[in-house]
Amino acid sequence: MDTETTNPEVSEDIEVDDDDDDEEEPITAKKVLDTLRQAWLNERFAPEILLHQTDMLDLMLGQVSHMEENVKQLPTNDFRGIIHRMELERIKYIISSYLRCRLAKIENFTDFILAQEATRDEKLLSDGELAYATSYLKMNKNHFQQIVLQHIPTLKDDYAQNMARPNEMSHIFLVANKDVPSVIVGVNDEEVDLQVGSRHIMPYKLAADLLKSGDVQLI
């Protein structure tokens, strides 16, 4: 999916507000889409919630609106319109699937995510996600209190201690973006040297830091 080649009317560069005095090269629509696509794949395959990509989402949504306006100007029987609409639907699918995946994690691991978020300097949730998670947790606790806890008070401590959390030892497939020596890939401290483009399977927990630093990506 290349927004620069499939839709010549989409702007080639996207302006990004930057408070720093240093001039930044404009980010292309293709770069935004590639970043968002990989964020979507990483989010789908990682058991825990990852850093939100709100800035990229906002940029891509702006491009989608721009592309939709361009398509409306094409004649109804123009074949280019069909191609552009197909491209738009693919982009919209990536965006909606990415957001649904994050929403599912928030709903499944609300207590755990909010507890972890409170201890982080860099927040993984966007402002909107944080507000939703807080509201969702409050609603669930009120419901659980009315249905169960008020009748069985001894469950209160168990509820707090046994909050649902992602399985960090679930296995994931990854591809190396750069050479990384001496990576532990097994519970027996087995080590391998990752080479650019090499593919591996290992427990997520052993690759989490590499994923967050961009050294690897999930597939």
Residue, then its C-alpha position, 0 to 999 in steps of 0.5 A: m500500500d503506497t499512498e504516493t504511488t496509488n494516489p498521486e493527488v495525496s500530498e507527498d509531505i506532511e507537516v509535523d509541528d515541532d517546538d524545537d528550533d531545529e528544522e525537521e525533514p517533512i515526513t511523507a505519507k508513505k512513511v506515516l502509513d508504513t509506521l502505522r502498519q507496523a504498529w498495527l502488526n506489533e499491537r496484534f501480536a504482542p500480548e501487552i499493550l504498546l506505546h500509543q501512536t496517536d500522532m501517526l493516527d492523526l496524521m493518517l486520518g488527515q491524509v484519508s480526509h484529503m484523499e477522500e476529497n480528491v476522489k470525490q472530484l473524479p468522474t463516477n466512471d473514472f477507473r482511478g476512483i475505484i483504485h483510490r477507494m480500494e486504497l482508502e478502505r485498506i488504510k481505514y481497515i488498518i486504523s480501525s483494526y489497530l484501535r480495536c486491538r488496543l481497545a480489546k487489551i484495555e478491556n481485558f486487562t484494565d486493572f493491570i494496565l492502569a496499575q502499570e500506567a500509574t508507575r510509568d514516566e512515558k504513558l502507553l495510553s493516549d489521553g482518550e484511552l486513559a479516560y476510557a480505561t478509567s471509566y470502564l474500570k469504575m463501571n466494572k467494579n461497581h457492577f461486580q460489587q453489586i452482583v458478587l462482592q457485597h454478598i461474598p466480602t471475602l472475595k475482595d482481596d482475591y479480586a485485587q490479587n488476581m487481576a487479569r494480566p497479559n501472558e508475557m511468556s506467550h511465543i511471538f514471531l519476529v524479524a530483526n531490523k538490525d544486528v543484535p548479538s547474544v540475545i537470550v531466546g529460551v528459558n535455558d538461557e540459550e543465546v543467538d545472534l540476530q542478523v538483519g532480516s533473520r526471523h525467530i520465534m521466542p517468548y514475548k518477554l525475552a523480546a519485549d525490550l528489543l521490540k520497544s527499541g525498534d531492533v525487531q518487529l513482529i510478524 
